[in-house]
Amino acid sequence: MPHRRILSLWFPRLGAERILRAERGGIAGPLAVAEEVSNTQVISALNLAASAEGLQAGQPLRDAHAMCAGLVVRPRNRAAEAAFLAALRRWAGKFSPWVAEAGEDGLTIDLTGCAHLFGSEAALMETAGQDCAEMGLSVRMGLADTLGAAWALARYAGEEAAPERSGDAIDQEARATRARAQKRQSVKRRHWTRGGAAPQLQAVVPQLGRIAETGQAYGALAPLPVAALRLDSATVAQLNRLGLRRIGDLLGQPRASLARRFGQGLVLRLDQAMGSAPEPVSPARSPDHFAVRLTLPEPIGLMEDLLAGVDRMLPRLCARLEARGKGARVLRLEAHRCDQEMEAVTLGLARASRDPARIRPLLEMKLEQIDAGYGIDMLRLEVLQAEAIHARTPAGHLQASAAARARQEDGTALEDLIGRLGARLGMEAITRYHPAESHIPEKTFTVQAAAWSEPAAGDWPRPPRPRPLLLWRPELVHAPDVPQVPEQFRWRGRDWALAEAEGPERIAPEWWLEDPEWRSGVRDYWVVVTDCGTRLWLFFAHGGALSPGWFCHGSFA
């Protein structure tokens, strides 16, 4: 079995170069990508011109502007960077099927048994470097037997372990520790220092990266700083204070002492880098993609022909969804015309479905939005959003009751109704109410999107007194500012006369919350019947931060 070989790709300017690619050369000077960290704008990525001005990632943006007056700044878009890195992961699949993301700006590739397809490891890295140069990307690479060693070579090869602070105190405080480490290293190297030839530790691919030969991870990692072990900044600072600045200084130390003082994390990272602890490359699974296409021998433009094309594509698409245990939630139908134009309609479903009989009527309602122009020569149906559909016991079995069948049929009918309304009005316009526990009238329910929520289960909580059918924001009622129910009052530009009243019901605000709607203080609610038979819900606000007065909050049926 061949030795394991891992290639690490690091894109140090990923955020800035993604923007340069998106703007197609619209930025010629220094470019910085900034994000907010602890209420401070900090640079997350730079292009080559900005680095030449002396700017660095992690630098406050205000300092960068002081150093470079012509700096162009763009906000960081983490979602766009993640999508771009996912596209690079698909590109890296040309070298090996085992590709995984390494943080937000790197990739890890398991090249075991693959390098010979490109001639050699150096030739493979050269090919990767040429591809990145054509894409306008800066890349640094490291190749070794382990993931940790490859990661370290890609990011820290050629860097020296600098002391954390100047002066001779650091060297003096750990003189004995470093002496013991060097003694142990000399014992390990004795097999080739006594007259034998030194083994080849690492090869250098010009302008690309470092290659640690098989079995030579120790020599490749020894001169690198301890930060190359993927340690947190606090551990790195503590090691530097003790004079342990290089990985070679740690390799000669007793493992028990390191684990006792710095924790098991340091020892684990050492073992992973040296190959003593396993660290497999787990490639990300490709997302499921469902789409079907129908190429037509002659252009079409009639509604009946479009429906016939949908009838041919939809069963095939639903069969693929069923094979993966999923259902379509959002679909898009594309109609490609003869004049190289494309018409598209998007359909959202109230529930994920893979039943052609339920999807077809909704698509039929959308077809009238398609302009056939001079004719349509290709149709494409794609699932934009798919969700898992759990297996359900179908109604109709002997042990299923009539009530259970009725509930299932009613649920399907309601979902179809929401889907038809959503096809016309938009899914976000269809809402439903859910009960909520609160003594505040307007907080006894929540509004949720009908397509992304289930109907409320159980009975609604019963209020202490009947509540109005219609509830709106409190509206001012012109009446004397006294807590007695007025015999005459004016509301909505009309005079009303009192016939009877029931109450009061006192409701106090939630004093632990700052609610602008309840700054009027304690309310006394009355069910008021006017002389014309209208039943209103009035309340007298005793006044908190505002003046007291009468308001109308709703009406009964």
N, C-alpha and C positions, 0 to 999 in steps of 0.2 A: 504494500500500500504506500503511495507517495506521501512525502511529508506535507503537512498542512502549510499552505502559503496564503497569507492575508495581505490584501492591498487596501490601504487607507487613502482616500482622497479628501483633501481639505480645500475649501473654496473661501479664502480669507476675505474676499471682496464681494461675496455673493449678493448682499442687499443692494450695493451701489451698482454693480454690473447688471443686475436684473433691471434696474431703472434705466440704465443706458440702452439696454436692448429694447425696452418698451418704448422709449422716446426716440429711437432710431437716429442716434447721433445728434439730437437736439441740444445736448450739453457738451461743450468743448472744454471747459475749464474744470477747476476743482469741484468735486461733488461730495457731499456728506449726507448720510441718512441718519436722522435723529429720532429718538424716542424719549418718552418721559419716564424718568426713574426718580422716585422720591421727590416729586414736584420740581424736578430739574431736567432740562433738555440735555440729553447726553448723546454723543455720536455712537452709533452702532456699526456703521460700515463706511468705508471711504473708497474712492477710486484712486488710481495710481497718481493722478495729478495732485490730489489732495494730500496723499502721503508724502509726495515730494516737497510739499510746503511745510513739512514737519508736524502735521496733524496726526493724531492717534485715536484709535477706537477706545471708547470709554471716557474721552475728554469732554468736559462741559462745553456746550455749544457756544456760550458767550466767550469763552477763551479762544475757541476756534475762530470766531469772527474777528477777534482782536489780532490774531496771527495772520489771517487771510481775509482781506477785505472783499475779494471777489468770489467768496465761497457760495456755491449754490446748495441749498438745503432742501431735502425732500423728507416727508414724514415716513416712518417705517410702517410697512404693511406686512404683518406677520403671516396672515393668511396667504397673501400672494407669494411670499418667500417660500412657504411650505409647499404650495402648489408647484413652484418652479423647481424646488428640490425633488419633488415627486417625479417631475418630468425628467430630471437628470438621472434619477434612479432607473427609470425605464431605458434611458440611453445606455447606462452602464450594464444593462442586461446583455449587451453584445459581447462582453468579456466573460461573463459567468452568470448562470441563473441564480446564484446566491448573492443577492445584493440587499443591503440593509442601510437605513439612514443612521448616521452617527451624529446626534445632536441636530442643531439647526443649520449647520453649514458644512456638513461632511457626509461621506458615504463610506461604507465598508464592503469590500468584495472578497469573497472566498474564491481564490484562484487555483485551488488544488486541482491538478490535472488539466488545467485550461491554458497555461502559458505557452505550451508547445504549439498551440494552434496559431499563434502569432509569431513564431520563430524562437522567442526567448522572453524572459521576464522583462529585460530592458527594452526589447522591441515592443512589447505590450504597453509598457509605460510610455514609450515614445508615441505610440498611436493614440493613447488616451490624452497625452499632452497636446498633440496636434488637433484632435477633435475639440478640446477646450479652447485652444487658440482660435479656431474657426468660429466658435460660438461667442468669442469675446470674453472668456472667463479666465481668471487667474486661478491656478491650481498648484498645490504642493502635495506630493505623494510620498508614502512610505510603504515598504514591502518587507515583511518579516514572517516568522513562523507563528506568531500570536497576534491577536487583535490589539492587545495593549502595546506591544512593541511597534506594530505598524502605525498605530495612532500617534505614538510618541515621536517616531521618526518623521512623520508628515508635518508635525507642528513644531518640533523643537530641534530637529537636526541642524547642526551647525551653530546652535546657541550655546554660550558659555554660562555656567552657573555663577551669577554675580552675587556678591554678599548683599544682605538686606540693608546693612548700614556700614559706613566706612569706619576704619580704625583697626587696631590690632587686637582689641579686646575679644572679638569673636573667635579669631584664630587661637588665642591663648586659652579661652574658656573650654574649648573642645580639643585641645592638643592631644590628650591621651586617647580620646575616642577615635580621632582620625588615625593616630599611629596604629592602634589595634586593627582598624579596618584595612589599612595598607598592608599590615603584616599578613592578614588572612588572604588578601588578594594575591600577594606574592607567593603564598603557598599554593594557591590554585593555579598560578601561571607557571609553576616550576617545571611542568612537563615539557614546555617548549622553550623556556629561557635558557636551559642548560644545553646550549649548542644546537638545538633544533630550530627549524624554520617556523616563524610565527604564522599562524593561520590567517587567511583573509577574512577580515571582520565584516566589512561592508563595501559594496560597490556604489559608485556615484553615477547617476544618470544626469548628464549636464542639464541644468536649468529645470529639472523635473522633480527629483527627489532622491531618496536613499533606498538602497536595497541591502538588507542584512542577509547574508548568506545562511543557508540552512544550518542550524545548530549554533549560530553565532550571535544570538540575542544578547548574551551577557556583554560581550565587547561592544556591541552597537549601542546599548543603553547606558553603560557605565558613565560616559562623560556628559550625559544629558542632565539638565536640572531636575530636581525632584518633582516639579510641577508636571513633568511629562508622564507621571504615573496616574494622572486624572484624580488628583487629590484636591480637597477643598482648600480654599485660601488660608483658613486658620491653621490647618495642619502644616501647610507649606511654610507659613511664617514661623511656626514653632520649631520646625526642623531647621530652618535657616538660623534661628537664634542659637541653636546648639552646634552650629557649624556643619550640619549635614545638608550640604547643598546639592550634591550630585547623587544620582542613583547608585553609583558605585560605592558611595559612602554607606548606603543602607544595606547593600548586598553583603557586606562583611560584618554586619551587626547581628547579635543573637536575636533570633526571632521572638523568643519569649519576652525579652526586654522591650522590643519594639511594640509588641501587642499590648503589653501591660501599660506602657506610657502613652501610646498614640491610638490604641484601639485595634480591633480586628480589621478595620477597613484598610489600613496601610498594608498589613501583611497580605490581605487578599489581593490588592492591586499589584503587589510585588509578585505574588504567585501567578496571577493572570498574565503579567508581562513576560515572565520567564517560562510560562507553559506548564507550571505545576498545578494550576487550577484551570478547569475547563471554562471556556467562554465562547460558545458557538455563535455563528453568524445566523441570525434568524431573519430571513427575508420577509418583507411585508407582502401580504397576500394581495393579489390584484383584485380590485373591486369588480363585482359582477356588473356586466354591461349587457343590456337587452335591447336589441334593435333588429328590425326586419326591413327589407327593401324590395320594391317591386318595380322592375324596369319594363316599360311599355313599348311594344313595337310601333305603335302609332300614337301621336299626341291625343289626349282626351280633354274634355272641358265640361261635360254634362255632369249634373249631380248624381245621376244614376251610375255613371261610369266610376265616379269617385267612390261611391258606396260599394260598388263591386270590387274595387281595389282594396278597400278597407276590409271587406269580408274575406278576402284571400290572405291578407297579412295578419289580421287580428288573431285567428286561431293558432297560427304558428308562434306568435309572440306569447300568447297565454300558455302554450305548451312548454315553452322554455322557462317561463316563470314558475310553472307548476313543478318542473323538474328540479328547480333550485329551492322550492319551498317558499316562494315569495309572491307578492302581488304588487301590481302597479298602483302607485299613489298619484303620480303626476306623469302625464304622457305628452309627447309632442308629435304632431303630424306635419311632415315637411312635403311640400309639393314643388318639385323642381320643374320650371317651365322651359320651353324651347329657346327663349331669349336669354338664357343663362341667369334668370332671376329665380328667387326662391320665396315661396309663400309658406308661412308656418302658423299653426294654431296650437295653443297649449291647453290641456284639459286637466283639471284637478278633480280627484275623487274624494267623496266623504270618508270612505274606508278603502284600504288597499284591497284590490280585487284582481282576479285572473279569470273571471267569467266573461266570455265574449258577449253573451246576451245582455249583460249589465253595462258593458263599456260601449257597445255599438250605438245605442240611442244617444248617449252623451256626445260621441264623436259626430254623429249625424247633425246635431244642433250646431256644431262648430264649423261644419263644411261650408256654410253660406258665407263665411268670412274670407274664404279663399278666392282670389281673383285668378282665373285660369289663363287670362291673357290670350296669347296665340296657341295655347295648348300646353298640357302637362305631360312630360315624358318619363317621369320617375316619381314614385311615392316612397316615403321613408317614415316608419313609425318607430319611435324611440321612447324608452322608459327613462324619464329624468330622475325619478325618485321611486325606489322600491322598498318595501317593508316585508318583514317576515310574516307569514300567515300561519298561525298555529292550527293544528288539526282539530276539528270539531266533530262531534258525533252528529250525523245528519238526522233531522227529524223524520219521523215516519216509521221507525222501528216499533216492534210490538210493545217494548217497554216504555216508549215515549208517550206521554199523555197528550191529550188534545190541547191543554193549556200551554205546554212547552212548545208544541208546534206553532200555536198562534203567536207566542212571544217571538219566536225566531222569524216568522213571516212578517210580523209587524216591524221588527228591527230592520229587516232587509228593505221593506217598503219605505221606512223613514230614511235610510241611507240613500236609496235611489232618489227620493224627493230632494234631499239636501244636495245630491249631485246634480240634479236637473236645475235647481235654483242657482247653485254655484256656477254652472256653465253659463248662465245668463247674467247674473249679478256679480259673480266673484265669490270665492269661498270665504274671504274675510268678511263679507257682508252678512253671512248667515251665522247667528249666535244663538246660544241657549243660556238659561239661568241655572245656577247651582245654589243650594242653600248655604248659608254661613251663620255661625253662631255669633250674635251681637244683639245688644239691646237698642242700638241705634237703628232707626227704621231703614235708612238708605244703605246700611251695611249688612243687612240680613240676607244678601244674595251677592253672587259674583257673576260677571258676564264672561263667558268663555266661547271660543270659536267652536261651532257645532261640528266641523269636520275633524277637529283634533281633540275632541273630548267625548266622554261617554255620558249618556243620560244619567241624571241624578238617581241614585238608588235609595229606596225607602221613602218615607213620608217626610214632608217638610216640617220643621219645628213649628209648633203652634205658638203664636204670640199671646201675651196676656190678654189683649183685646184685639178685636178685628182691625185689620189694616186695609187701607184703600186699594182699589184695583189699579188706579193710575197714581204714580208717584213722580213728582218733579222737584226741581230745586225750589226752595222756599221763595214765594213771591209776596211782595209787600201788600198788605191790606190797610186801606185808609180807615181807621177807627180810633176812638179815644185810647190813649196809652194807659189803660187800667186793666187789671186782670179779669174783670167781669165780661162775660160774652156780650158783644154789642148788639143792640136791637136793629141797627142799621149800619151797613158798612159798604165800602166801595172797593171793587176788585176787578182788574182787567177792564177798566174804563166803564164799568156798569155798577149801578146801585143794586144792593141786595137787601132783602128784609128777612129777619130771623123768624122761623116757625117753631123750631124746637132745638134743643142742644143736649148733648150727653157728654159728661166728663166732670172734672178734668182727669187726664192721665199725665203724670209728671215724668219726664225723661230728662236725666242729667247727662251732660257731655262726658266724654272720656278724658278726665283731667290729666291722665298720664300721656296723652297725645296732643300734639299741636295741630288742630283741625281748623282751617280757616272758615269752614261752614258752620262751626259751632262756637264762634266767638260771642254769640248773643247770650250765652249762659243757659241756665235751666229753662226748659220749655214745659208749658202746660197745654196738652193737646185736647181738643174738643171735636166731637162729631156733630157738625152743624147741618141742620136741614132748613133750607130756605123756603120761602112761600111758594116758589115754583116747583118744589120737589127735588131740587139738586142737593145732594149730600156731599159736603166738603169737609176736609180735614184741616182745621185751623189750629194754630197754636199761638200762645202769648209768650214771647221771649222776655224774661225778666231782666235781661241786660247784663252782659259780662264786660267785655271790652267795647261793646257797642251800646247804643241807646235801646231801651225797651220798646216793644211794639207788637202788632199782630201780623201774622203771616199765614199764607195758604200753602200747604205742603202736598195735597193730593185730593182726589175725588173718588167716591165709592160708586159702584154700579147702580 
